[in-house]
Amino acid sequence: MAEAPKALSVSFRQDDGSIEHNNRIFTARNVDSSRSTDNIVYVQNDLRELYHELFDSALAKYNSKQARKDRVIENYYDHISRGKKEKLFQEVVVTFGNSETCGVGSENWQTAIDLLDEYMRKFEKRNPNLKVFNAVMHLDEATPHLHIDFVPVCYNQKQGLSTRVSMKRAIQQMLGITASRKKESEAVLWCNAERDEMTKILNDHQIGRQIVGAYHEHLPLKEYRQHAQNIKAMNQKIKTLTEKNPADLTNEEISGIINQNKLLRENLNHQQQELNRYKNQALSDFVPIEIYNDVV
């Protein structure tokens, strides 16, 4: 790994998932096809075959106990695909840094690749209930990032199949936790745990975690007030630091000022982009409409 940067941001988000995009069966406009051969493929297995491997035994036992034909499930893959409770598979997109800190051609490009590789190689060991069938690191876009596609599996269930698809129960079995608040979910708890793991990987390489663009949605009133108080206290602390002699500032204090300034610039740039977009639409003879087709 190259000389480590002082701090990098982390991004971990759940996505709808498009295997065709991930495997470059079709290529989006933001992809540099000349670099697609650099992409790192960890696993590319057939999802239907994985379903047979994971669930056929439990499906046979379930069907053998059904007295009514309308309760028999002929094909578990088709059963899940037609249902509304669970998705056939889940996807997460994982990134260290961003286009500014780890973009193509930057000095941290290889560092981001190495961090992602370390994260990926520990993913299944840390998440034994998440069966990965497709995982690719994209190096043909602006920033290195992982697409990890998996089937969440829970075991020893008393209702339905004894082994079945369930993100919620898979997380409960893995982490031994259950969401305790109405606005909280097992998925949120798991995502936070994975971000903590990403932070640990950074720290293991003497890299700090840079907090940028933090977004808190649907916080309960008590937590919202506490969050607002924390932001107010942090802003006051930063204001006090800016009044000090720069020569007296510690590296941690300098990093805090830089992070806040970066966040303010990002927010301002985003607002300016939105204003420009609305201005351009107002001056246009027509308003463009983008149509997205669902991937079958």
C-alpha positions as CSV (number, residue, x, y, z in Angstrom):
1,M,0.0,0.0,0.0
2,A,1.3,3.5,-0.9
3,E,2.0,6.1,1.8
4,A,-1.2,6.4,3.7
5,P,-3.4,9.5,3.6
6,K,-4.3,11.2,6.9
7,A,-8.0,10.5,6.5
8,L,-10.5,9.0,4.1
9,S,-14.3,8.9,4.1
10,V,-16.3,5.7,3.9
11,S,-19.4,4.9,2.0
12,F,-21.6,1.9,2.6
13,R,-25.1,1.8,1.1
14,Q,-27.7,-0.7,0.0
15,D,-28.6,-0.7,-3.7
16,D,-31.3,-2.2,-5.9
17,G,-28.6,-4.1,-7.7
18,S,-28.1,-4.8,-11.4
19,I,-26.0,-7.8,-12.2
20,E,-25.9,-6.8,-15.9
21,H,-24.3,-3.5,-15.0
22,N,-22.0,-5.0,-12.4
23,N,-20.7,-7.6,-14.8
24,R,-20.5,-5.1,-17.7
25,I,-23.1,-7.0,-19.8
26,F,-24.2,-3.4,-20.6
27,T,-22.1,-0.3,-20.1
28,A,-23.3,2.9,-18.6
29,R,-22.1,6.3,-19.9
30,N,-19.9,6.9,-16.8
31,V,-17.8,3.8,-17.5
32,D,-14.5,4.0,-19.3
33,S,-14.6,0.8,-21.3
34,S,-10.9,0.9,-22.0
35,R,-10.3,0.2,-18.3
36,S,-13.0,-2.5,-17.8
37,T,-10.4,-5.2,-18.1
38,D,-8.8,-3.8,-14.8
39,N,-12.0,-4.7,-12.9
40,I,-11.5,-7.3,-10.2
41,V,-13.9,-10.2,-10.2
42,Y,-14.2,-12.1,-6.9
43,V,-17.2,-14.3,-7.7
44,Q,-19.7,-14.6,-10.5
45,N,-22.1,-17.5,-9.8
46,D,-25.6,-18.2,-11.1
47,L,-28.3,-17.0,-8.7
48,R,-30.8,-19.8,-9.6
49,E,-28.2,-22.4,-9.0
50,L,-27.4,-20.9,-5.6
51,Y,-31.1,-21.1,-4.7
52,H,-31.1,-24.8,-5.5
53,E,-28.0,-25.3,-3.4
54,L,-29.3,-23.4,-0.4
55,F,-33.0,-24.2,-0.3
56,D,-33.9,-27.4,-2.2
57,S,-33.4,-29.7,0.9
58,A,-35.6,-27.4,3.1
59,L,-38.1,-27.0,0.3
60,A,-38.5,-30.8,-0.1
61,K,-39.1,-31.2,3.7
62,Y,-41.6,-28.3,3.7
63,N,-43.6,-29.7,0.7
64,S,-43.7,-33.2,2.2
65,K,-45.7,-31.8,5.1
66,Q,-48.3,-30.0,3.1
67,A,-51.7,-31.7,2.8
68,R,-53.1,-29.0,0.5
69,K,-51.6,-28.7,-3.0
70,D,-52.0,-24.9,-3.1
71,R,-49.5,-24.7,-0.2
72,V,-46.8,-26.6,-2.2
73,I,-44.0,-24.5,-3.5
74,E,-42.7,-25.8,-6.8
75,N,-39.7,-23.5,-7.2
76,Y,-38.4,-21.3,-4.3
77,Y,-36.6,-18.9,-6.6
78,D,-39.9,-18.2,-8.5
79,H,-41.8,-18.1,-5.2
80,I,-39.6,-15.3,-3.9
81,S,-39.5,-13.4,-7.2
82,R,-43.3,-13.2,-7.2
83,G,-43.6,-12.3,-3.5
84,K,-43.4,-8.9,-1.9
85,K,-41.9,-9.7,1.5
86,E,-38.3,-10.5,0.4
87,K,-36.0,-9.6,-2.5
88,L,-34.3,-12.4,-4.5
89,F,-31.0,-10.9,-3.5
90,Q,-29.5,-7.8,-1.8
91,E,-26.7,-5.6,-2.9
92,V,-24.3,-3.2,-1.2
93,V,-21.9,-0.7,-2.7
94,V,-18.7,0.0,-0.8
95,T,-16.3,2.9,-1.3
96,F,-13.3,4.3,0.5
97,G,-12.7,8.0,-0.2
98,N,-14.3,9.8,-3.1
99,S,-13.5,11.2,-6.6
100,E,-11.5,14.0,-5.0
101,T,-9.4,11.9,-2.6
102,C,-9.2,8.6,-4.4
103,G,-10.2,9.3,-8.0
104,V,-8.5,7.8,-11.1
105,G,-5.0,9.1,-11.4
106,S,-4.8,10.3,-7.7
107,E,-2.0,9.2,-5.3
108,N,-4.6,7.4,-3.2
109,W,-6.1,5.3,-6.1
110,Q,-4.1,2.2,-5.2
111,T,-4.7,2.7,-1.5
112,A,-8.5,2.6,-2.1
113,I,-8.1,-0.6,-4.1
114,D,-6.1,-2.3,-1.3
115,L,-8.6,-1.2,1.4
116,L,-11.5,-2.5,-0.6
117,D,-9.8,-5.8,-1.3
118,E,-9.1,-6.3,2.4
119,Y,-12.8,-5.5,3.2
120,M,-14.1,-7.9,0.5
121,R,-11.9,-10.8,1.6
122,K,-13.3,-10.6,5.1
123,F,-16.9,-10.0,4.2
124,E,-18.3,-13.6,4.1
125,K,-16.3,-14.7,7.2
126,R,-17.8,-11.7,9.1
127,N,-21.3,-12.3,7.6
128,P,-21.8,-16.1,7.4
129,N,-25.6,-15.7,6.7
130,L,-25.0,-13.6,3.6
131,K,-24.2,-15.9,0.7
132,V,-22.3,-13.9,-1.9
133,F,-22.9,-15.0,-5.5
134,N,-21.5,-11.9,-7.4
135,A,-18.9,-9.5,-6.3
136,V,-16.9,-7.1,-8.5
137,M,-14.6,-4.2,-7.8
138,H,-15.1,-1.5,-10.5
139,L,-11.9,0.3,-11.6
140,D,-13.3,1.7,-14.8
141,E,-15.3,4.5,-13.2
142,A,-14.2,7.7,-11.3
143,T,-13.5,6.0,-8.0
144,P,-12.8,2.3,-7.0
145,H,-15.8,0.7,-5.4
146,L,-17.3,-2.7,-4.7
147,H,-20.6,-4.2,-5.7
148,I,-21.4,-7.1,-3.5
149,D,-24.6,-9.2,-4.3
150,F,-25.8,-11.8,-1.8
151,V,-28.7,-13.9,-0.6
152,P,-29.5,-13.4,3.1
153,V,-30.3,-16.8,4.7
154,C,-31.7,-17.7,8.1
155,Y,-31.8,-21.2,9.6
156,N,-33.9,-23.3,12.0
157,Q,-37.1,-21.5,11.3
158,K,-40.4,-22.9,12.7
159,Q,-42.7,-21.3,10.1
160,G,-42.4,-21.9,6.4
161,L,-39.1,-23.3,5.2
162,S,-36.6,-24.2,7.9
163,T,-34.0,-22.5,5.8
164,R,-35.2,-19.5,3.9
165,V,-34.6,-16.0,2.6
166,S,-34.8,-13.2,5.2
167,M,-32.6,-10.2,5.6
168,K,-34.0,-9.3,9.0
169,R,-33.6,-12.8,10.5
170,A,-30.2,-13.3,8.8
171,I,-28.9,-10.2,10.6
172,Q,-30.5,-11.2,13.9
173,Q,-28.8,-14.6,13.7
174,M,-25.4,-13.1,12.7
175,L,-25.2,-10.3,15.1
176,G,-27.5,-11.6,17.9
177,I,-29.4,-8.3,17.9
178,T,-33.0,-7.2,17.3
179,A,-34.0,-3.6,16.5
180,S,-35.4,-2.0,19.6
181,R,-36.8,1.2,18.3
182,K,-39.7,1.9,15.8
183,K,-37.6,3.9,13.5
184,E,-34.7,1.5,13.6
185,S,-34.2,-1.7,11.7
186,E,-31.9,-4.7,11.7
187,A,-30.6,-3.5,8.3
188,V,-29.7,-0.1,9.8
189,L,-27.8,-1.8,12.7
190,W,-25.9,-4.0,10.3
191,C,-25.0,-1.1,8.0
192,N,-23.6,0.8,11.0
193,A,-21.6,-2.3,12.0
194,E,-20.1,-2.6,8.5
195,R,-19.2,1.1,8.5
196,D,-17.5,0.5,11.9
197,E,-15.6,-2.4,10.2
198,M,-14.5,-0.1,7.4
199,T,-13.3,2.4,10.0
200,K,-11.3,-0.3,11.7
201,I,-9.6,-1.2,8.4
202,L,-8.7,2.4,8.0
203,N,-7.3,2.7,11.5
204,D,-5.3,-0.5,11.1
205,H,-3.5,1.3,8.3
206,Q,-3.0,4.4,10.4
207,I,-5.7,6.3,8.4
208,G,-8.4,8.3,10.1
209,R,-12.0,8.4,9.1
210,Q,-13.1,11.6,7.4
211,I,-16.8,12.4,8.2
212,V,-18.4,14.1,5.2
213,G,-22.0,14.6,4.2
214,A,-23.4,12.8,7.2
215,Y,-27.1,12.5,6.8
216,H,-29.5,11.5,9.6
217,E,-33.0,10.6,8.5
218,H,-36.2,10.1,10.6
219,L,-34.6,10.5,14.0
220,P,-36.9,10.4,17.0
221,L,-37.5,13.8,18.6
222,K,-35.2,13.1,21.6
223,E,-32.4,12.0,19.3
224,Y,-32.9,14.8,16.9
225,R,-32.5,17.4,19.7
226,Q,-29.4,15.6,20.9
227,H,-28.0,15.5,17.4
228,A,-28.7,19.3,17.0
229,Q,-27.0,20.0,20.3
230,N,-24.0,18.0,19.2
231,I,-23.7,19.9,15.9
232,K,-24.1,23.2,17.8
233,A,-21.3,22.3,20.2
234,M,-19.1,21.1,17.4
235,N,-19.6,24.3,15.4
236,Q,-18.8,26.4,18.5
237,K,-15.6,24.3,19.0
238,I,-14.6,24.9,15.4
239,K,-15.3,28.6,15.7
240,T,-13.0,28.8,18.8
241,L,-10.3,26.9,17.0
242,T,-10.3,29.3,14.1
243,E,-9.6,32.2,16.5
244,K,-6.4,30.5,17.8
245,N,-3.0,31.0,16.4
246,P,-2.5,28.4,13.6
247,A,0.9,27.5,15.0
248,D,-0.7,26.4,18.2
249,L,-3.2,24.0,16.6
250,T,-2.8,20.2,16.9
251,N,-3.1,17.9,13.9
252,E,-6.5,16.7,15.2
253,E,-7.7,20.3,15.5
254,I,-6.5,21.2,12.0
255,S,-8.3,18.1,10.7
256,G,-11.5,19.1,12.4
257,I,-11.4,22.6,10.7
258,I,-10.6,21.0,7.3
259,N,-13.5,18.6,7.6
260,Q,-16.0,21.3,8.5
261,N,-14.8,23.5,5.7
262,K,-15.0,20.7,3.2
263,L,-18.6,19.8,4.3
264,L,-19.6,23.5,4.0
265,R,-18.1,23.7,0.5
266,E,-19.9,20.5,-0.6
267,N,-23.2,21.8,0.7
268,L,-22.7,25.1,-1.1
269,N,-21.7,23.4,-4.3
270,H,-24.7,21.1,-4.2
271,Q,-27.0,24.1,-3.6
272,Q,-25.4,26.0,-6.5
273,Q,-25.8,23.0,-8.8
274,E,-29.4,22.8,-7.9
275,L,-29.9,26.5,-8.6
276,N,-28.2,26.2,-12.0
277,R,-30.3,23.2,-12.9
278,Y,-33.6,25.0,-12.1
279,K,-32.3,28.2,-13.9
280,N,-31.4,26.2,-17.0
281,Q,-34.8,24.5,-17.0
282,A,-36.6,27.8,-16.6
283,L,-34.8,29.2,-19.6
284,S,-35.3,26.2,-21.8
285,D,-38.1,25.6,-24.3
286,F,-38.8,22.3,-22.7
287,V,-38.0,20.4,-19.5
288,P,-36.1,17.1,-20.1
289,I,-37.8,13.9,-18.8
290,E,-35.6,10.9,-18.0
291,I,-37.4,7.5,-18.3
292,Y,-35.9,4.4,-16.5
293,N,-37.0,0.9,-17.5
294,D,-36.9,-1.8,-14.8
295,V,-34.3,-4.5,-15.4
296,V,-36.1,-7.8,-15.9
